[in-house]
Every structure is written in C-alpha cells, then in structure tokens.
Amino acid sequence: MRRWQAVRCVIVCVLLSLGIRVAVAERYAGRVTYAGLAVPGATVTLTHGSEKLVVVTGLDGAYHFDAIASGEWTVDVEMQGF
C-alpha cells in the first residue's frame, strides 16, 4: 500500500512539473563610448514587444539592466549632440 502511494506521488509531481514554466531573468550590461571615451548621461532603452526599460549611463558610460526576461531585445542609445 505505501509503495503504491509513493508511486502515485511521483506521477503527480511529474505531471505538475510538466505544466510549470519558469521565466528566466538575465542581466544585461554595457558601456557607451565614443572615440574610446565614456559617454555619461546617455539614455539606453531596451525594447521587447511593448515592454520598454530605460536607464541612464553613469560617469564611466556604464549601464545595466537587472532581471530582464529572456528573448530578443532591441537596444537604443540616445545622447543630445550625437
């Protein structure tokens, strides 16, 4: 009897795991430069469908996006005067 309950429990766990999808979060980072020099204050926009994420580069031109969904994203960089 206990063995049958254990087998049933395993079957239920396998069936439940097949229906669960896990969203993978990733980190995306980079540095904006022009002629080898950092570009501070540039606006970096990531676009995925209707979702948009926006950050501004730091003094070293670096930027990062934490916990973005996997998939194809478009990166746009804007800076007044460029």
Biopython code that builds the backbone (N, CA, C, O; Angstrom):
import numpy as np
from Bio.PDB.StructureBuilder import StructureBuilder

atoms = [
    (1, "MET", "N", (0.826, -1.199, 0.000)),
    (1, "MET", "CA", (0.000, 0.000, 0.000)),
    (1, "MET", "C", (0.871, 1.264, 0.000)),
    (1, "MET", "O", (0.605, 2.183, -0.775)),
    (2, "ARG", "N", (1.898, 1.331, 0.845)),
    (2, "ARG", "CA", (2.768, 2.505, 0.907)),
    (2, "ARG", "C", (3.517, 2.695, -0.411)),
    (2, "ARG", "O", (3.734, 3.822, -0.857)),
    (3, "ARG", "N", (3.902, 1.595, -1.018)),
    (3, "ARG", "CA", (4.632, 1.679, -2.284)),
    (3, "ARG", "C", (3.748, 2.303, -3.356)),
    (3, "ARG", "O", (4.221, 3.141, -4.124)),
    (4, "TRP", "N", (2.500, 1.925, -3.428)),
    (4, "TRP", "CA", (1.571, 2.480, -4.411)),
    (4, "TRP", "C", (1.370, 3.980, -4.186)),
    (4, "TRP", "O", (1.274, 4.740, -5.150)),
    (5, "GLN", "N", (1.306, 4.413, -2.922)),
    (5, "GLN", "CA", (1.160, 5.831, -2.618)),
    (5, "GLN", "C", (2.390, 6.613, -3.073)),
    (5, "GLN", "O", (2.270, 7.722, -3.593)),
    (6, "ALA", "N", (3.567, 6.030, -2.874)),
    (6, "ALA", "CA", (4.804, 6.679, -3.313)),
    (6, "ALA", "C", (4.837, 6.809, -4.830)),
    (6, "ALA", "O", (5.231, 7.850, -5.355)),
    (7, "VAL", "N", (4.428, 5.764, -5.534)),
    (7, "VAL", "CA", (4.398, 5.807, -6.999)),
    (7, "VAL", "C", (3.399, 6.858, -7.464)),
    (7, "VAL", "O", (3.687, 7.614, -8.392)),
    (8, "ARG", "N", (2.250, 6.915, -6.845)),
    (8, "ARG", "CA", (1.235, 7.896, -7.207)),
    (8, "ARG", "C", (1.753, 9.318, -6.969)),
    (8, "ARG", "O", (1.509, 10.215, -7.776)),
    (9, "CYS", "N", (2.461, 9.516, -5.872)),
    (9, "CYS", "CA", (3.025, 10.826, -5.560)),
    (9, "CYS", "C", (4.040, 11.246, -6.621)),
    (9, "CYS", "O", (4.057, 12.404, -7.037)),
    (10, "VAL", "N", (4.881, 10.316, -7.060)),
    (10, "VAL", "CA", (5.870, 10.613, -8.100)),
    (10, "VAL", "C", (5.174, 10.981, -9.397)),
    (10, "VAL", "O", (5.587, 11.930, -10.064)),
    (11, "ILE", "N", (4.149, 10.269, -9.765)),
    (11, "ILE", "CA", (3.416, 10.551, -11.007)),
    (11, "ILE", "C", (2.792, 11.944, -10.950)),
    (11, "ILE", "O", (2.868, 12.693, -11.925)),
    (12, "VAL", "N", (2.183, 12.296, -9.831)),
    (12, "VAL", "CA", (1.565, 13.612, -9.678)),
    (12, "VAL", "C", (2.628, 14.705, -9.774)),
    (12, "VAL", "O", (2.408, 15.723, -10.431)),
    (13, "CYS", "N", (3.777, 14.506, -9.127)),
    (13, "CYS", "CA", (4.851, 15.504, -9.180)),
    (13, "CYS", "C", (5.368, 15.699, -10.603)),
    (13, "CYS", "O", (5.633, 16.829, -11.013)),
    (14, "VAL", "N", (5.512, 14.617, -11.354)),
    (14, "VAL", "CA", (5.976, 14.716, -12.738)),
    (14, "VAL", "C", (4.955, 15.465, -13.585)),
    (14, "VAL", "O", (5.325, 16.329, -14.380)),
    (15, "LEU", "N", (3.695, 15.147, -13.426)),
    (15, "LEU", "CA", (2.659, 15.827, -14.199)),
    (15, "LEU", "C", (2.597, 17.316, -13.867)),
    (15, "LEU", "O", (2.414, 18.146, -14.758)),
    (16, "LEU", "N", (2.749, 17.655, -12.585)),
    (16, "LEU", "CA", (2.746, 19.070, -12.204)),
    (16, "LEU", "C", (3.952, 19.800, -12.772)),
    (16, "LEU", "O", (3.832, 20.943, -13.211)),
    (17, "SER", "N", (5.104, 19.160, -12.770)),
    (17, "SER", "CA", (6.302, 19.825, -13.264)),
    (17, "SER", "C", (6.238, 20.070, -14.761)),
    (17, "SER", "O", (6.865, 21.013, -15.245)),
    (18, "LEU", "N", (5.514, 19.268, -15.504)),
    (18, "LEU", "CA", (5.380, 19.476, -16.939)),
    (18, "LEU", "C", (4.572, 20.726, -17.264)),
    (18, "LEU", "O", (4.761, 21.336, -18.317)),
    (19, "GLY", "N", (3.683, 21.102, -16.373)),
    (19, "GLY", "CA", (2.829, 22.259, -16.616)),
    (19, "GLY", "C", (3.396, 23.573, -16.117)),
    (19, "GLY", "O", (2.801, 24.626, -16.344)),
    (20, "ILE", "N", (4.526, 23.533, -15.446)),
    (20, "ILE", "CA", (5.102, 24.743, -14.875)),
    (20, "ILE", "C", (6.194, 25.273, -15.785)),
    (20, "ILE", "O", (7.109, 24.540, -16.159)),
    (21, "ARG", "N", (6.100, 26.536, -16.139)),
    (21, "ARG", "CA", (7.135, 27.176, -16.938)),
    (21, "ARG", "C", (7.861, 28.184, -16.067)),
    (21, "ARG", "O", (7.240, 28.919, -15.298)),
    (22, "VAL", "N", (9.152, 28.214, -16.189)),
    (22, "VAL", "CA", (9.955, 29.124, -15.385)),
    (22, "VAL", "C", (10.478, 30.253, -16.280)),
    (22, "VAL", "O", (11.094, 30.005, -17.317)),
    (23, "ALA", "N", (10.223, 31.481, -15.864)),
    (23, "ALA", "CA", (10.751, 32.634, -16.595)),
    (23, "ALA", "C", (12.180, 32.881, -16.121)),
    (23, "ALA", "O", (12.430, 33.036, -14.926)),
    (24, "VAL", "N", (13.095, 32.916, -17.050)),
    (24, "VAL", "CA", (14.497, 33.106, -16.712)),
    (24, "VAL", "C", (14.822, 34.594, -16.785)),
    (24, "VAL", "O", (14.596, 35.245, -17.805)),
    (25, "ALA", "N", (15.346, 35.108, -15.705)),
    (25, "ALA", "CA", (15.747, 36.510, -15.677)),
    (25, "ALA", "C", (17.243, 36.612, -15.932)),
    (25, "ALA", "O", (18.027, 35.811, -15.422)),
    (26, "GLU", "N", (17.623, 37.588, -16.713)),
    (26, "GLU", "CA", (19.025, 37.774, -17.052)),
    (26, "GLU", "C", (19.441, 39.208, -16.763)),
    (26, "GLU", "O", (18.603, 40.092, -16.583)),
    (27, "ARG", "N", (20.742, 39.420, -16.723)),
    (27, "ARG", "CA", (21.299, 40.759, -16.543)),
    (27, "ARG", "C", (21.957, 41.160, -17.858)),
    (27, "ARG", "O", (22.642, 40.358, -18.492)),
    (28, "TYR", "N", (21.741, 42.402, -18.256)),
    (28, "TYR", "CA", (22.342, 42.925, -19.470)),
    (28, "TYR", "C", (23.093, 44.192, -19.091)),
    (28, "TYR", "O", (22.523, 45.090, -18.471)),
    (29, "ALA", "N", (24.361, 44.273, -19.457)),
    (29, "ALA", "CA", (25.168, 45.432, -19.085)),
    (29, "ALA", "C", (26.088, 45.805, -20.239)),
    (29, "ALA", "O", (26.385, 44.982, -21.105)),
    (30, "GLY", "N", (26.530, 47.053, -20.238)),
    (30, "GLY", "CA", (27.437, 47.505, -21.275)),
    (30, "GLY", "C", (28.013, 48.859, -20.934)),
    (30, "GLY", "O", (27.834, 49.373, -19.829)),
    (31, "ARG", "N", (28.704, 49.424, -21.895)),
    (31, "ARG", "CA", (29.330, 50.732, -21.716)),
    (31, "ARG", "C", (29.207, 51.501, -23.028)),
    (31, "ARG", "O", (29.505, 50.972, -24.099)),
    (32, "VAL", "N", (28.772, 52.738, -22.935)),
    (32, "VAL", "CA", (28.633, 53.586, -24.115)),
    (32, "VAL", "C", (29.901, 54.437, -24.226)),
    (32, "VAL", "O", (30.279, 55.153, -23.299)),
    (33, "THR", "N", (30.548, 54.331, -25.405)),
    (33, "THR", "CA", (31.766, 55.119, -25.646)),
    (33, "THR", "C", (31.688, 55.767, -27.023)),
    (33, "THR", "O", (30.934, 55.333, -27.894)),
    (34, "TYR", "N", (32.477, 56.805, -27.191)),
    (34, "TYR", "CA", (32.621, 57.461, -28.480)),
    (34, "TYR", "C", (34.097, 57.809, -28.616)),
    (34, "TYR", "O", (34.656, 58.512, -27.774)),
    (35, "ALA", "N", (34.718, 57.318, -29.667)),
    (35, "ALA", "CA", (36.151, 57.526, -29.899)),
    (35, "ALA", "C", (36.973, 57.080, -28.690)),
    (35, "ALA", "O", (37.990, 57.689, -28.358)),
    (36, "GLY", "N", (36.518, 56.007, -28.036)),
    (36, "GLY", "CA", (37.237, 55.452, -26.896)),
    (36, "GLY", "C", (36.969, 56.138, -25.569)),
    (36, "GLY", "O", (37.499, 55.717, -24.541)),
    (37, "LEU", "N", (36.160, 57.184, -25.571)),
    (37, "LEU", "CA", (35.854, 57.919, -24.341)),
    (37, "LEU", "C", (34.444, 57.592, -23.856)),
    (37, "LEU", "O", (33.537, 57.390, -24.663)),
    (38, "ALA", "N", (34.264, 57.541, -22.544)),
    (38, "ALA", "CA", (32.950, 57.259, -21.954)),
    (38, "ALA", "C", (31.962, 58.356, -22.306)),
    (38, "ALA", "O", (32.330, 59.524, -22.433)),
    (39, "VAL", "N", (30.699, 57.966, -22.463)),
    (39, "VAL", "CA", (29.625, 58.925, -22.733)),
    (39, "VAL", "C", (28.664, 58.891, -21.540)),
    (39, "VAL", "O", (27.726, 58.094, -21.521)),
    (40, "PRO", "N", (28.899, 59.761, -20.536)),
    (40, "PRO", "CA", (27.991, 59.793, -19.384)),
    (40, "PRO", "C", (26.691, 60.510, -19.725)),
    (40, "PRO", "O", (26.677, 61.437, -20.535)),
    (41, "GLY", "N", (25.607, 60.077, -19.104)),
    (41, "GLY", "CA", (24.321, 60.741, -19.301)),
    (41, "GLY", "C", (23.552, 60.307, -20.534)),
    (41, "GLY", "O", (22.520, 60.899, -20.853)),
    (42, "ALA", "N", (24.033, 59.277, -21.243)),
    (42, "ALA", "CA", (23.301, 58.770, -22.415)),
    (42, "ALA", "C", (22.104, 57.941, -21.937)),
    (42, "ALA", "O", (22.176, 57.258, -20.915)),
    (43, "THR", "N", (21.025, 58.010, -22.679)),
    (43, "THR", "CA", (19.831, 57.231, -22.361)),
    (43, "THR", "C", (19.874, 55.920, -23.137)),
    (43, "THR", "O", (19.980, 55.919, -24.364)),
    (44, "VAL", "N", (19.793, 54.811, -22.419)),
    (44, "VAL", "CA", (19.812, 53.478, -23.040)),
    (44, "VAL", "C", (18.431, 52.865, -22.837)),
    (44, "VAL", "O", (17.942, 52.767, -21.711)),
    (45, "THR", "N", (17.809, 52.452, -23.942)),
    (45, "THR", "CA", (16.467, 51.883, -23.894)),
    (45, "THR", "C", (16.492, 50.463, -24.440)),
    (45, "THR", "O", (16.999, 50.223, -25.536)),
    (46, "LEU", "N", (15.946, 49.521, -23.675)),
    (46, "LEU", "CA", (15.752, 48.139, -24.131)),
    (46, "LEU", "C", (14.282, 47.972, -24.471)),
    (46, "LEU", "O", (13.419, 48.360, -23.684)),
    (47, "THR", "N", (13.984, 47.400, -25.631)),
    (47, "THR", "CA", (12.601, 47.196, -26.054)),
    (47, "THR", "C", (12.389, 45.739, -26.418)),
    (47, "THR", "O", (13.174, 45.137, -27.150)),
    (48, "HIS", "N", (11.300, 45.187, -25.884)),
    (48, "HIS", "CA", (10.903, 43.800, -26.167)),
    (48, "HIS", "C", (9.390, 43.816, -26.336)),
    (48, "HIS", "O", (8.650, 43.812, -25.352)),
    (49, "GLY", "N", (8.930, 43.834, -27.589)),
    (49, "GLY", "CA", (7.498, 43.971, -27.831)),
    (49, "GLY", "C", (7.023, 45.330, -27.344)),
    (49, "GLY", "O", (7.548, 46.359, -27.769)),
    (50, "SER", "N", (6.034, 45.345, -26.455)),
    (50, "SER", "CA", (5.532, 46.613, -25.911)),
    (50, "SER", "C", (6.248, 47.002, -24.614)),
    (50, "SER", "O", (5.974, 48.060, -24.048)),
    (51, "GLU", "N", (7.155, 46.158, -24.149)),
    (51, "GLU", "CA", (7.879, 46.449, -22.911)),
    (51, "GLU", "C", (9.131, 47.280, -23.189)),
    (51, "GLU", "O", (9.923, 46.955, -24.073)),
    (52, "LYS", "N", (9.296, 48.362, -22.418)),
    (52, "LYS", "CA", (10.476, 49.227, -22.560)),
    (52, "LYS", "C", (11.103, 49.438, -21.192)),
    (52, "LYS", "O", (10.408, 49.694, -20.209)),
    (53, "LEU", "N", (12.423, 49.327, -21.144)),
    (53, "LEU", "CA", (13.183, 49.601, -19.928)),
    (53, "LEU", "C", (14.201, 50.679, -20.270)),
    (53, "LEU", "O", (14.856, 50.605, -21.310)),
    (54, "VAL", "N", (14.342, 51.679, -19.404)),
    (54, "VAL", "CA", (15.210, 52.814, -19.690)),
    (54, "VAL", "C", (16.145, 53.055, -18.507)),
    (54, "VAL", "O", (15.718, 53.048, -17.353)),
    (55, "VAL", "N", (17.441, 53.269, -18.814)),
    (55, "VAL", "CA", (18.432, 53.679, -17.814)),
    (55, "VAL", "C", (19.306, 54.770, -18.415)),
    (55, "VAL", "O", (19.300, 54.991, -19.626)),
    (56, "VAL", "N", (20.055, 55.447, -17.556)),
    (56, "VAL", "CA", (20.992, 56.484, -17.986)),
    (56, "VAL", "C", (22.395, 56.035, -17.602)),
    (56, "VAL", "O", (22.610, 55.521, -16.504)),
    (57, "THR", "N", (23.352, 56.229, -18.510)),
    (57, "THR", "CA", (24.722, 55.806, -18.236)),
    (57, "THR", "C", (25.345, 56.638, -17.117)),
    (57, "THR", "O", (25.013, 57.807, -16.921)),
    (58, "GLY", "N", (26.258, 55.994, -16.393)),
    (58, "GLY", "CA", (26.971, 56.666, -15.309)),
    (58, "GLY", "C", (28.144, 57.474, -15.847)),
    (58, "GLY", "O", (28.311, 57.616, -17.058)),
    (59, "LEU", "N", (28.941, 57.994, -14.946)),
    (59, "LEU", "CA", (30.091, 58.820, -15.334)),
    (59, "LEU", "C", (31.087, 58.061, -16.193)),
    (59, "LEU", "O", (31.796, 58.658, -17.003)),
    (60, "ASP", "N", (31.143, 56.743, -16.019)),
    (60, "ASP", "CA", (32.064, 55.907, -16.805)),
    (60, "ASP", "C", (31.424, 55.359, -18.073)),
    (60, "ASP", "O", (32.029, 54.550, -18.775)),
    (61, "GLY", "N", (30.186, 55.802, -18.372)),
    (61, "GLY", "CA", (29.478, 55.335, -19.553)),
    (61, "GLY", "C", (28.800, 53.987, -19.380)),
    (61, "GLY", "O", (28.188, 53.471, -20.315)),
    (62, "ALA", "N", (28.907, 53.418, -18.191)),
    (62, "ALA", "CA", (28.348, 52.082, -17.941)),
    (62, "ALA", "C", (26.849, 52.142, -17.659)),
    (62, "ALA", "O", (26.329, 53.131, -17.143)),
    (63, "TYR", "N", (26.179, 51.060, -18.012)),
    (63, "TYR", "CA", (24.752, 50.894, -17.726)),
    (63, "TYR", "C", (24.483, 49.418, -17.471)),
    (63, "TYR", "O", (25.266, 48.557, -17.872)),
    (64, "HIS", "N", (23.368, 49.134, -16.799)),
    (64, "HIS", "CA", (22.964, 47.737, -16.627)),
    (64, "HIS", "C", (21.463, 47.649, -16.386)),
    (64, "HIS", "O", (20.831, 48.544, -15.824)),
    (65, "PHE", "N", (20.941, 46.542, -16.834)),
    (65, "PHE", "CA", (19.541, 46.190, -16.620)),
    (65, "PHE", "C", (19.537, 44.874, -15.861)),
    (65, "PHE", "O", (20.148, 43.901, -16.304)),
    (66, "ASP", "N", (18.862, 44.833, -14.733)),
    (66, "ASP", "CA", (18.778, 43.605, -13.948)),
    (66, "ASP", "C", (17.458, 42.896, -14.199)),
    (66, "ASP", "O", (16.429, 43.531, -14.430)),
    (67, "ALA", "N", (17.503, 41.595, -14.152)),
    (67, "ALA", "CA", (16.310, 40.740, -14.192)),
    (67, "ALA", "C", (15.415, 41.002, -15.401)),
    (67, "ALA", "O", (14.216, 41.236, -15.249)),
    (68, "ILE", "N", (15.992, 40.964, -16.594)),
    (68, "ILE", "CA", (15.164, 41.089, -17.797)),
    (68, "ILE", "C", (14.800, 39.683, -18.278)),
    (68, "ILE", "O", (15.550, 38.732, -18.061)),
    (69, "ALA", "N", (13.675, 39.566, -18.914)),
    (69, "ALA", "CA", (13.221, 38.275, -19.428)),
    (69, "ALA", "C", (14.070, 37.848, -20.618)),
    (69, "ALA", "O", (14.568, 38.682, -21.374)),
    (70, "SER", "N", (14.223, 36.567, -20.768)),
    (70, "SER", "CA", (14.946, 36.042, -21.925)),
    (70, "SER", "C", (14.190, 36.395, -23.193)),
    (70, "SER", "O", (12.971, 36.564, -23.172)),
    (71, "GLY", "N", (14.906, 36.505, -24.280)),
    (71, "GLY", "CA", (14.263, 36.798, -25.548)),
    (71, "GLY", "C", (15.056, 37.811, -26.340)),
    (71, "GLY", "O", (16.158, 38.204, -25.956)),
    (72, "GLU", "N", (14.478, 38.228, -27.451)),
    (72, "GLU", "CA", (15.129, 39.189, -28.331)),
    (72, "GLU", "C", (14.737, 40.603, -27.919)),
    (72, "GLU", "O", (13.553, 40.938, -27.881)),
    (73, "TRP", "N", (15.732, 41.432, -27.610)),
    (73, "TRP", "CA", (15.529, 42.812, -27.203)),
    (73, "TRP", "C", (16.235, 43.731, -28.189)),
    (73, "TRP", "O", (17.243, 43.348, -28.783)),
    (74, "THR", "N", (15.716, 44.935, -28.367)),
    (74, "THR", "CA", (16.350, 45.956, -29.179)),
    (74, "THR", "C", (16.966, 46.989, -28.241)),
    (74, "THR", "O", (16.331, 47.418, -27.278)),
    (75, "VAL", "N", (18.203, 47.384, -28.525)),
    (75, "VAL", "CA", (18.900, 48.370, -27.696)),
    (75, "VAL", "C", (19.040, 49.660, -28.484)),
    (75, "VAL", "O", (19.538, 49.655, -29.610)),
    (76, "ASP", "N", (18.599, 50.769, -27.894)),
    (76, "ASP", "CA", (18.751, 52.097, -28.488)),
    (76, "ASP", "C", (19.496, 52.989, -27.499)),
    (76, "ASP", "O", (19.229, 52.965, -26.298)),
    (77, "VAL", "N", (20.435, 53.776, -28.027)),
    (77, "VAL", "CA", (21.185, 54.718, -27.199)),
    (77, "VAL", "C", (20.982, 56.106, -27.771)),
    (77, "VAL", "O", (21.137, 56.316, -28.974)),
    (78, "GLU", "N", (20.633, 57.062, -26.906)),
    (78, "GLU", "CA", (20.436, 58.441, -27.340)),
    (78, "GLU", "C", (21.243, 59.374, -26.449)),
    (78, "GLU", "O", (21.335, 59.178, -25.237)),
    (79, "MET", "N", (21.823, 60.388, -27.071)),
    (79, "MET", "CA", (22.556, 61.415, -26.330)),
    (79, "MET", "C", (22.467, 62.697, -27.124)),
    (79, "MET", "O", (22.794, 62.727, -28.311)),
    (80, "GLN", "N", (22.029, 63.747, -26.476)),
    (80, "GLN", "CA", (21.891, 65.020, -27.157)),
    (80, "GLN", "C", (23.260, 65.462, -27.687)),
    (80, "GLN", "O", (24.252, 65.435, -26.958)),
    (81, "GLY", "N", (23.304, 65.859, -28.935)),
    (81, "GLY", "CA", (24.543, 66.309, -29.545)),
    (81, "GLY", "C", (25.276, 65.230, -30.338)),
    (81, "GLY", "O", (26.303, 65.506, -30.958)),
    (82, "PHE", "N", (24.751, 63.999, -30.322)),
    (82, "PHE", "CA", (25.383, 62.912, -31.076)),
    (82, "PHE", "C", (24.486, 62.450, -32.193)),
    (82, "PHE", "O", (24.848, 61.540, -32.939)),
]
sb = StructureBuilder()
sb.init_structure("model")
sb.init_model(0)
sb.init_chain("A")
sb.init_seg("    ")
for serial, (resi, resn, name, xyz) in enumerate(atoms, 1):
    if name == "N":
        sb.init_residue(resn, " ", resi, " ")
    sb.init_atom(name, np.array(xyz, "f"), 0.0, 1.0, " ", f" {name:<3s}", serial, name[0])
structure = sb.get_structure()
